[in-house]
Amino acid sequence: MREMKRIISAGVLIFAFTACQNGVMLETIESKNDVPTTLAKLKTLLETKGLTHFATIDHKANATNIGMELNDDTVVIFGNPKVGTLLMQCNPSLGIDLPLRILLRTNDEGKTTVSYFNPEYWKMKHHITDEKCLTILKKTKEALANMTKSIAN
């Protein structure tokens, strides 16, 4: 019986890491611009789309403030409160993943990347089965993919 539980647990973990349609939880693309330029483009896009910009966290500046070093590493927290509320009505635990976040960073090779968590992962993480909610997650994934492509060019 114990062995069966281990096998089932291992299967659940494997499923958790391949739950997204393309098997990726963290989507990352390369930007043609540096972090400050990509950040400016993102802020302009948020405003144009009518999305709420909640906060920008500059991890590099925070590291510098305590005498440590990091490459450019900035998280932008944003969203649409109406869509976020609809998702949290599907399952309030989604509040841990909302508002949305995009990470802009310079990697060790000096390339700027743009990353976000694939919302399709949330269907497994938060046990989302309602078709309306699954549609919102799919549209959110598409919107994030389009936004990141737009700011990376």
Backbone as JSON Lines, residues from 0, in Angstrom:
{"i":0,"aa":"M","n":[0.82,-1.19,0.0],"ca":[0.0,0.0,0.0],"c":[0.87,1.26,0.0]}
{"i":1,"aa":"R","n":[1.94,1.25,0.8],"ca":[2.84,2.4,0.85],"c":[3.5,2.65,-0.5]}
{"i":2,"aa":"E","n":[3.89,1.57,-1.17],"ca":[4.52,1.71,-2.48],"c":[3.54,2.33,-3.48]}
{"i":3,"aa":"M","n":[2.28,1.93,-3.41],"ca":[1.27,2.49,-4.31],"c":[1.11,3.99,-4.06]}
{"i":4,"aa":"K","n":[1.13,4.42,-2.8],"ca":[1.03,5.84,-2.48],"c":[2.21,6.62,-3.04]}
{"i":5,"aa":"R","n":[3.4,6.02,-2.98],"ca":[4.59,6.68,-3.54],"c":[4.46,6.84,-5.05]}
{"i":6,"aa":"I","n":[3.98,5.8,-5.7],"ca":[3.82,5.85,-7.16],"c":[2.79,6.92,-7.53]}
{"i":7,"aa":"I","n":[1.69,6.97,-6.81],"ca":[0.65,7.97,-7.08],"c":[1.2,9.36,-6.82]}
{"i":8,"aa":"S","n":[1.93,9.53,-5.72],"ca":[2.52,10.83,-5.41],"c":[3.49,11.28,-6.49]}
{"i":9,"aa":"A","n":[4.31,10.36,-6.96],"ca":[5.26,10.68,-8.03],"c":[4.51,11.08,-9.3]}
{"i":10,"aa":"G","n":[3.43,10.37,-9.59],"ca":[2.62,10.7,-10.76],"c":[2.01,12.08,-10.67]}
{"i":11,"aa":"V","n":[1.52,12.42,-9.48],"ca":[0.95,13.76,-9.27],"c":[2.0,14.83,-9.48]}
{"i":12,"aa":"L","n":[3.21,14.61,-8.96],"ca":[4.28,15.59,-9.14],"c":[4.66,15.75,-10.61]}
{"i":13,"aa":"I","n":[4.75,14.64,-11.31],"ca":[5.06,14.7,-12.74],"c":[3.98,15.46,-13.47]}
{"i":14,"aa":"F","n":[2.73,15.18,-13.13],"ca":[1.62,15.89,-13.75],"c":[1.7,17.39,-13.46]}
{"i":15,"aa":"A","n":[2.06,17.73,-12.23],"ca":[2.14,19.15,-11.84],"c":[3.14,19.9,-12.7]}
{"i":16,"aa":"F","n":[4.21,19.26,-13.08],"ca":[5.23,19.93,-13.86],"c":[5.0,19.84,-15.37]}
{"i":17,"aa":"T","n":[3.96,19.13,-15.78],"ca":[3.62,19.08,-17.2],"c":[2.17,19.47,-17.43]}
{"i":18,"aa":"A","n":[1.56,20.13,-16.46],"ca":[0.14,20.45,-16.52],"c":[-0.2,21.47,-17.59]}
{"i":19,"aa":"C","n":[0.71,22.3,-17.97],"ca":[0.44,23.32,-18.97],"c":[0.38,22.67,-20.34]}
{"i":20,"aa":"Q","n":[-0.33,23.31,-21.22],"ca":[-0.51,22.77,-22.55],"c":[0.83,22.48,-23.23]}
{"i":21,"aa":"N","n":[1.79,23.37,-23.05],"ca":[3.09,23.15,-23.68],"c":[4.15,22.66,-22.69]}
{"i":22,"aa":"G","n":[3.72,22.32,-21.48],"ca":[4.63,21.77,-20.49],"c":[5.52,22.79,-19.8]}
{"i":23,"aa":"V","n":[5.25,24.09,-19.97],"ca":[6.1,25.11,-19.39],"c":[5.31,25.91,-18.36]}
{"i":24,"aa":"M","n":[5.82,25.97,-17.14],"ca":[5.18,26.8,-16.12],"c":[5.65,28.24,-16.22]}
{"i":25,"aa":"L","n":[6.94,28.43,-16.45],"ca":[7.51,29.76,-16.56],"c":[7.87,30.03,-18.02]}
{"i":26,"aa":"E","n":[7.14,30.96,-18.61],"ca":[7.39,31.33,-20.01],"c":[8.45,32.43,-20.01]}
{"i":27,"aa":"T","n":[9.46,32.29,-20.85],"ca":[10.53,33.28,-20.92],"c":[10.9,33.52,-22.38]}
{"i":28,"aa":"I","n":[10.98,34.81,-22.74],"ca":[11.44,35.17,-24.08],"c":[12.53,36.23,-23.93]}
{"i":29,"aa":"E","n":[13.35,36.33,-24.96],"ca":[14.42,37.33,-24.95],"c":[13.9,38.65,-25.49]}
{"i":30,"aa":"S","n":[14.33,39.74,-24.87],"ca":[13.97,41.08,-25.33],"c":[15.11,41.64,-26.18]}
{"i":31,"aa":"K","n":[14.77,42.43,-27.17],"ca":[15.77,43.09,-28.01],"c":[16.31,44.34,-27.31]}
{"i":32,"aa":"N","n":[15.7,44.71,-26.18],"ca":[16.05,45.94,-25.48],"c":[16.64,45.63,-24.1]}
{"i":33,"aa":"D","n":[17.21,46.64,-23.46],"ca":[17.67,46.47,-22.09],"c":[16.47,46.52,-21.14]}
{"i":34,"aa":"V","n":[16.7,46.25,-19.86],"ca":[15.61,46.21,-18.89],"c":[14.9,47.57,-18.78]}
{"i":35,"aa":"P","n":[15.63,48.71,-18.64],"ca":[14.9,49.98,-18.53],"c":[13.99,50.28,-19.73]}
{"i":36,"aa":"T","n":[14.44,49.97,-20.93],"ca":[13.63,50.2,-22.12],"c":[12.44,49.27,-22.16]}
{"i":37,"aa":"T","n":[12.66,48.0,-21.83],"ca":[11.58,47.02,-21.81],"c":[10.56,47.4,-20.74]}
{"i":38,"aa":"L","n":[11.04,47.87,-19.59],"ca":[10.15,48.3,-18.51],"c":[9.3,49.5,-18.95]}
{"i":39,"aa":"A","n":[9.92,50.46,-19.61],"ca":[9.17,51.63,-20.09],"c":[8.09,51.2,-21.08]}
{"i":40,"aa":"K","n":[8.44,50.28,-21.97],"ca":[7.46,49.78,-22.94],"c":[6.32,49.06,-22.24]}
{"i":41,"aa":"L","n":[6.64,48.28,-21.19],"ca":[5.6,47.57,-20.44],"c":[4.66,48.56,-19.75]}
{"i":42,"aa":"K","n":[5.21,49.57,-19.1],"ca":[4.37,50.55,-18.4],"c":[3.45,51.28,-19.38]}
{"i":43,"aa":"T","n":[3.97,51.63,-20.55],"ca":[3.15,52.28,-21.57],"c":[2.04,51.35,-22.05]}
{"i":44,"aa":"L","n":[2.39,50.08,-22.25],"ca":[1.4,49.1,-22.71],"c":[0.3,48.9,-21.67]}
{"i":45,"aa":"L","n":[0.67,48.83,-20.39],"ca":[-0.33,48.67,-19.33],"c":[-1.32,49.82,-19.36]}
{"i":46,"aa":"E","n":[-0.78,51.02,-19.51],"ca":[-1.64,52.21,-19.55],"c":[-2.56,52.18,-20.77]}
{"i":47,"aa":"T","n":[-1.99,51.83,-21.92],"ca":[-2.76,51.76,-23.16],"c":[-3.88,50.74,-23.06]}
{"i":48,"aa":"K","n":[-3.6,49.61,-22.42],"ca":[-4.59,48.52,-22.29],"c":[-5.59,48.76,-21.16]}
{"i":49,"aa":"G","n":[-5.36,49.82,-20.38],"ca":[-6.27,50.11,-19.27],"c":[-6.11,49.16,-18.1]}
{"i":50,"aa":"L","n":[-4.93,48.57,-17.97],"ca":[-4.66,47.66,-16.87],"c":[-4.12,48.44,-15.67]}
{"i":51,"aa":"T","n":[-4.36,47.92,-14.49],"ca":[-3.9,48.58,-13.28],"c":[-2.47,48.17,-12.99]}
{"i":52,"aa":"H","n":[-1.59,49.15,-12.83],"ca":[-0.2,48.9,-12.45],"c":[-0.11,49.06,-10.94]}
{"i":53,"aa":"F","n":[0.03,47.95,-10.24],"ca":[0.03,47.96,-8.78],"c":[1.38,48.32,-8.19]}
{"i":54,"aa":"A","n":[2.45,47.77,-8.76],"ca":[3.78,48.01,-8.18],"c":[4.87,47.58,-9.14]}
{"i":55,"aa":"T","n":[6.05,48.18,-8.95],"ca":[7.27,47.75,-9.62],"c":[8.3,47.5,-8.53]}
{"i":56,"aa":"I","n":[8.88,46.32,-8.55],"ca":[9.88,45.96,-7.55],"c":[11.23,45.82,-8.25]}
{"i":57,"aa":"D","n":[12.15,46.69,-7.88],"ca":[13.49,46.7,-8.47],"c":[14.43,45.94,-7.53]}
{"i":58,"aa":"H","n":[14.6,44.65,-7.81],"ca":[15.43,43.81,-6.94],"c":[16.89,44.25,-6.96]}
{"i":59,"aa":"K","n":[17.38,44.74,-8.1],"ca":[18.76,45.21,-8.18],"c":[18.97,46.4,-7.24]}
{"i":60,"aa":"A","n":[18.04,47.35,-7.26],"ca":[18.15,48.52,-6.37],"c":[18.08,48.09,-4.91]}
{"i":61,"aa":"N","n":[17.21,47.14,-4.6],"ca":[17.11,46.66,-3.22],"c":[18.4,45.97,-2.77]}
{"i":62,"aa":"A","n":[19.01,45.21,-3.68],"ca":[20.29,44.56,-3.36],"c":[21.38,45.61,-3.13]}
{"i":63,"aa":"T","n":[21.41,46.61,-4.0],"ca":[22.4,47.69,-3.88],"c":[22.25,48.39,-2.53]}
{"i":64,"aa":"N","n":[21.01,48.6,-2.09],"ca":[20.75,49.27,-0.81],"c":[21.32,48.53,0.39]}
{"i":65,"aa":"I","n":[21.55,47.23,0.25],"ca":[22.12,46.46,1.36],"c":[23.55,46.02,1.06]}
{"i":66,"aa":"G","n":[24.16,46.68,0.06],"ca":[25.56,46.4,-0.24],"c":[25.81,45.12,-1.0]}
{"i":67,"aa":"M","n":[24.8,44.62,-1.72],"ca":[24.96,43.39,-2.5],"c":[24.72,43.71,-3.97]}
{"i":68,"aa":"E","n":[25.04,42.76,-4.84],"ca":[24.91,42.98,-6.28],"c":[23.94,41.99,-6.92]}
{"i":69,"aa":"L","n":[23.21,42.5,-7.88],"ca":[22.37,41.69,-8.76],"c":[22.39,42.33,-10.14]}
{"i":70,"aa":"N","n":[22.22,41.53,-11.16],"ca":[21.95,42.08,-12.48],"c":[20.59,42.76,-12.42]}
{"i":71,"aa":"D","n":[20.26,43.54,-13.48],"ca":[18.91,44.11,-13.54],"c":[17.89,43.0,-13.33]}
{"i":72,"aa":"D","n":[16.95,43.24,-12.44],"ca":[15.96,42.23,-12.07],"c":[14.75,42.97,-11.5]}
{"i":73,"aa":"T","n":[13.71,43.13,-12.3],"ca":[12.56,43.94,-11.93],"c":[11.27,43.17,-12.13]}
{"i":74,"aa":"V","n":[10.39,43.21,-11.14],"ca":[9.08,42.57,-11.23],"c":[8.03,43.67,-11.33]}
{"i":75,"aa":"V","n":[7.14,43.54,-12.3],"ca":[6.02,44.46,-12.44],"c":[4.75,43.69,-12.1]}
{"i":76,"aa":"I","n":[3.97,44.25,-11.17],"ca":[2.74,43.63,-10.7],"c":[1.58,44.45,-11.26]}
{"i":77,"aa":"F","n":[0.68,43.79,-11.96],"ca":[-0.4,44.49,-12.66],"c":[-1.59,43.57,-12.85]}
{"i":78,"aa":"G","n":[-2.68,44.13,-13.32],"ca":[-3.81,43.29,-13.63],"c":[-5.06,44.07,-13.95]}
{"i":79,"aa":"N","n":[-6.12,43.3,-14.09],"ca":[-7.46,43.81,-14.33],"c":[-8.3,43.31,-13.17]}
{"i":80,"aa":"P","n":[-8.68,44.18,-12.23],"ca":[-9.42,43.73,-11.05],"c":[-10.7,42.95,-11.37]}
{"i":81,"aa":"K","n":[-11.37,43.28,-12.46],"ca":[-12.6,42.56,-12.82],"c":[-12.27,41.1,-13.17]}
{"i":82,"aa":"V","n":[-11.26,40.92,-14.0],"ca":[-10.87,39.56,-14.41],"c":[-10.31,38.79,-13.2]}
{"i":83,"aa":"G","n":[-9.49,39.47,-12.4],"ca":[-8.95,38.83,-11.2],"c":[-10.04,38.38,-10.25]}
{"i":84,"aa":"T","n":[-11.06,39.21,-10.09],"ca":[-12.17,38.86,-9.21],"c":[-12.93,37.66,-9.75]}
{"i":85,"aa":"L","n":[-13.18,37.65,-11.06],"ca":[-13.85,36.49,-11.66],"c":[-13.06,35.21,-11.41]}
{"i":86,"aa":"L","n":[-11.73,35.28,-11.55],"ca":[-10.91,34.1,-11.3],"c":[-10.95,33.68,-9.84]}
{"i":87,"aa":"M","n":[-10.9,34.65,-8.94],"ca":[-10.93,34.3,-7.52],"c":[-12.31,33.77,-7.1]}
{"i":88,"aa":"Q","n":[-13.36,34.09,-7.87],"ca":[-14.66,33.49,-7.62],"c":[-14.65,32.01,-8.02]}
{"i":89,"aa":"C","n":[-13.78,31.65,-8.97],"ca":[-13.6,30.24,-9.35],"c":[-12.98,29.47,-8.19]}
{"i":90,"aa":"N","n":[-11.95,30.07,-7.62],"ca":[-11.3,29.5,-6.44],"c":[-10.52,30.62,-5.76]}
{"i":91,"aa":"P","n":[-10.89,30.97,-4.53],"ca":[-10.21,32.07,-3.84],"c":[-8.7,31.87,-3.69]}
{"i":92,"aa":"S","n":[-8.22,30.63,-3.78],"ca":[-6.78,30.4,-3.64],"c":[-6.0,31.04,-4.79]}
{"i":93,"aa":"L","n":[-6.66,31.39,-5.88],"ca":[-5.98,32.09,-6.98],"c":[-5.43,33.43,-6.53]}
{"i":94,"aa":"G","n":[-5.92,33.94,-5.41],"ca":[-5.4,35.2,-4.88],"c":[-3.91,35.16,-4.61]}
{"i":95,"aa":"I","n":[-3.35,33.99,-4.41],"ca":[-1.91,33.87,-4.17],"c":[-1.11,34.13,-5.45]}
{"i":96,"aa":"D","n":[-1.74,33.95,-6.61],"ca":[-1.07,34.15,-7.9],"c":[-1.48,35.43,-8.6]}
{"i":97,"aa":"L","n":[-2.38,36.15,-8.01],"ca":[-2.85,37.41,-8.59],"c":[-2.49,38.56,-7.68]}
{"i":98,"aa":"P","n":[-2.28,39.77,-8.19],"ca":[-2.29,40.16,-9.58],"c":[-1.17,39.49,-10.37]}
{"i":99,"aa":"L","n":[-1.24,39.69,-11.67],"ca":[-0.23,39.13,-12.58],"c":[1.12,39.77,-12.35]}
{"i":100,"aa":"R","n":[2.17,39.05,-12.74],"ca":[3.54,39.55,-12.59],"c":[4.34,39.24,-13.85]}
{"i":101,"aa":"I","n":[5.17,40.19,-14.22],"ca":[6.14,39.97,-15.3],"c":[7.51,40.31,-14.73]}
{"i":102,"aa":"L","n":[8.47,39.43,-14.97],"ca":[9.85,39.62,-14.53],"c":[10.7,40.04,-15.71]}
{"i":103,"aa":"L","n":[11.39,41.15,-15.54],"ca":[12.34,41.64,-16.54],"c":[13.72,41.52,-15.93]}
{"i":104,"aa":"R","n":[14.63,40.84,-16.61],"ca":[15.96,40.68,-16.01],"c":[17.04,40.6,-17.07]}
{"i":105,"aa":"T","n":[18.25,40.89,-16.62],"ca":[19.43,40.71,-17.45],"c":[20.12,39.46,-16.96]}
{"i":106,"aa":"N","n":[20.3,38.48,-17.84],"ca":[20.96,37.24,-17.4],"c":[22.48,37.42,-17.39]}
{"i":107,"aa":"D","n":[23.19,36.39,-17.0],"ca":[24.65,36.47,-16.87],"c":[25.37,36.69,-18.19]}
{"i":108,"aa":"E","n":[24.7,36.43,-19.31],"ca":[25.28,36.68,-20.63],"c":[24.98,38.1,-21.11]}
{"i":109,"aa":"G","n":[24.27,38.88,-20.29],"ca":[23.94,40.26,-20.66],"c":[22.68,40.41,-21.49]}
{"i":110,"aa":"K","n":[21.94,39.34,-21.66],"ca":[20.71,39.38,-22.45],"c":[19.52,39.68,-21.52]}
{"i":111,"aa":"T","n":[18.6,40.49,-22.04],"ca":[17.39,40.81,-21.28],"c":[16.33,39.77,-21.58]}
{"i":112,"aa":"T","n":[15.7,39.27,-20.53],"ca":[14.61,38.32,-20.71],"c":[13.35,38.84,-20.04]}
{"i":113,"aa":"V","n":[12.22,38.36,-20.54],"ca":[10.89,38.7,-20.03],"c":[10.22,37.38,-19.66]}
{"i":114,"aa":"S","n":[9.77,37.26,-18.4],"ca":[9.19,36.0,-17.94],"c":[7.86,36.23,-17.22]}
{"i":115,"aa":"Y","n":[7.02,35.2,-17.28],"ca":[5.76,35.2,-16.53],"c":[5.33,33.75,-16.32]}
{"i":116,"aa":"F","n":[4.54,33.53,-15.26],"ca":[4.0,32.2,-15.04],"c":[2.84,31.95,-15.99]}
{"i":117,"aa":"N","n":[2.83,30.8,-16.61],"ca":[1.78,30.39,-17.53],"c":[0.49,30.18,-16.74]}
{"i":118,"aa":"P","n":[-0.55,30.99,-16.99],"ca":[-1.81,30.83,-16.25],"c":[-2.46,29.46,-16.43]}
{"i":119,"aa":"E","n":[-2.13,28.74,-17.48],"ca":[-2.71,27.4,-17.64],"c":[-2.25,26.46,-16.53]}
{"i":120,"aa":"Y","n":[-1.12,26.74,-15.93],"ca":[-0.65,25.95,-14.79],"c":[-1.62,26.08,-13.62]}
{"i":121,"aa":"W","n":[-2.26,27.23,-13.5],"ca":[-3.16,27.47,-12.36],"c":[-4.35,26.53,-12.34]}
{"i":122,"aa":"K","n":[-4.77,26.02,-13.51],"ca":[-5.94,25.13,-13.52],"c":[-5.68,23.88,-12.68]}
{"i":123,"aa":"M","n":[-4.46,23.38,-12.72],"ca":[-4.11,22.23,-11.91],"c":[-3.83,22.66,-10.47]}
{"i":124,"aa":"K","n":[-3.06,23.71,-10.33],"ca":[-2.65,24.18,-9.0],"c":[-3.84,24.54,-8.13]}
{"i":125,"aa":"H","n":[-4.88,25.13,-8.75],"ca":[-6.04,25.6,-7.99],"c":[-7.3,24.79,-8.28]}
{"i":126,"aa":"H","n":[-7.14,23.64,-8.94],"ca":[-8.25,22.72,-9.2],"c":[-9.4,23.42,-9.94]}
{"i":127,"aa":"I","n":[-9.08,24.11,-11.02],"ca":[-10.08,24.82,-11.81],"c":[-10.64,23.86,-12.86]}
{"i":128,"aa":"T","n":[-11.95,23.65,-12.83],"ca":[-12.6,22.77,-13.8],"c":[-13.74,23.46,-14.54]}
{"i":129,"aa":"D","n":[-14.22,24.57,-14.02],"ca":[-15.33,25.3,-14.62],"c":[-14.91,25.84,-15.99]}
{"i":130,"aa":"E","n":[-15.73,25.59,-17.01],"ca":[-15.38,25.99,-18.38],"c":[-15.2,27.5,-18.51]}
{"i":131,"aa":"K","n":[-16.04,28.28,-17.84],"ca":[-15.91,29.74,-17.91],"c":[-14.54,30.17,-17.36]}
{"i":132,"aa":"C","n":[-14.15,29.57,-16.27],"ca":[-12.87,29.9,-15.64],"c":[-11.7,29.43,-16.5]}
{"i":133,"aa":"L","n":[-11.83,28.26,-17.09],"ca":[-10.77,27.76,-17.98],"c":[-10.6,28.66,-19.19]}
{"i":134,"aa":"T","n":[-11.7,29.19,-19.69],"ca":[-11.64,30.13,-20.82],"c":[-10.9,31.4,-20.42]}
{"i":135,"aa":"I","n":[-11.19,31.91,-19.22],"ca":[-10.49,33.11,-18.74],"c":[-9.0,32.84,-18.64]}
{"i":136,"aa":"L","n":[-8.61,31.67,-18.11],"ca":[-7.19,31.33,-18.0],"c":[-6.53,31.27,-19.37]}
{"i":137,"aa":"K","n":[-7.22,30.69,-20.34],"ca":[-6.67,30.59,-21.7],"c":[-6.47,31.99,-22.29]}
{"i":138,"aa":"K","n":[-7.48,32.85,-22.13],"ca":[-7.38,34.22,-22.65],"c":[-6.28,35.0,-21.94]}
{"i":139,"aa":"T","n":[-6.13,34.75,-20.64],"ca":[-5.07,35.43,-19.88],"c":[-3.7,35.0,-20.39]}
{"i":140,"aa":"K","n":[-3.55,33.71,-20.67],"ca":[-2.27,33.22,-21.21],"c":[-1.98,33.88,-22.56]}
{"i":141,"aa":"E","n":[-2.99,33.94,-23.42],"ca":[-2.8,34.56,-24.73],"c":[-2.45,36.05,-24.6]}
{"i":142,"aa":"A","n":[-3.12,36.73,-23.68],"ca":[-2.84,38.16,-23.48],"c":[-1.41,38.37,-22.99]}
{"i":143,"aa":"L","n":[-0.97,37.56,-22.04],"ca":[0.41,37.68,-21.52],"c":[1.42,37.38,-22.62]}
{"i":144,"aa":"A","n":[1.15,36.38,-23.43],"ca":[2.08,36.05,-24.53],"c":[2.16,37.21,-25.52]}
{"i":145,"aa":"N","n":[1.03,37.8,-25.85],"ca":[1.03,38.94,-26.78],"c":[1.72,40.15,-26.17]}
{"i":146,"aa":"M","n":[1.47,40.41,-24.9],"ca":[2.09,41.55,-24.24],"c":[3.6,41.41,-24.2]}
{"i":147,"aa":"T","n":[4.07,40.24,-23.81],"ca":[5.52,40.05,-23.69],"c":[6.21,40.13,-25.05]}
{"i":148,"aa":"K","n":[5.57,39.59,-26.08],"ca":[6.14,39.71,-27.43],"c":[6.22,41.18,-27.85]}
{"i":149,"aa":"S","n":[5.18,41.92,-27.52],"ca":[5.13,43.33,-27.89],"c":[6.24,44.15,-27.22]}
{"i":150,"aa":"I","n":[6.46,43.92,-25.93],"ca":[7.47,44.72,-25.22],"c":[8.89,44.23,-25.49]}
{"i":151,"aa":"A","n":[9.02,42.99,-25.99],"ca":[10.35,42.44,-26.25],"c":[10.92,42.9,-27.59]}
{"i":152,"aa":"N","n":[10.07,43.43,-28.44],"ca":[10.53,43.88,-29.77],"c":[10.88,45.34,-29.8]}
